[in-house]
């Protein structure tokens, strides 16, 4: 039996499990990528397939089924499934809302994102709504720190989705949850209007311009500005040709070297 989520009764473990023909073909394709005798390496992707088929969790029967398919002791599959938090050991809602609260997201306001989610859904972290539509969970870093705060929403439905929603505010977070509740899927990615993880605001980025006609390569200029530092300045020292270097070596006066300091060794005492 699993813990109670919201007011939904505990869900018993199913007695059996097997992949659908579609998922079986997907699993066999993954297993075929590994050399003979190394099929156990496919355990993680197969667990993800089982979780999708079971609509958000991995029953014990599914772990036993995968162990038999890969020729592994069942306990080894249990170890993998219970170690990684991306595998759910109990049922979750149709939309699994996972909010990152690690340091970068926390500094950017993840506490407010948690509050608005709890308020909109009427449940605290770690619970599922009564209608089984939403599960709310706090997670560790999801790797989108530059677009913090963010959340990952996995939707277990006919059109399976696993999306990142970034640059969150309480307002756009509420809009995302409202859309999902209506059966809609809002656009994933940054909600601030920026493209991917490009710098926000209008400050131009610094780029490097390569000009084949210039004797100075890699002139550093700002985007939209064709004026580069003039050759011969401290930032762009002139590039000497081989003839210039050779002339400096043949004519010491043109390239004087600093005088060496001389020291006098004391003769050892008799």
PyMOL commands that set and color helices and strands:
alter all, ss='L'
color gray80, all
select helices_A, chain A and resi 21-31+39-53+60-70+74-83+103-107+110-121+145-147+170-181+242-250
alter helices_A, ss='H'
color red, helices_A
select strands_A, chain A and resi 95-100+134-139+151-155+161-166+189-190+206-209+219-222
alter strands_A, ss='S'
color yellow, strands_A
deselect
rebuild
show_as cartoon
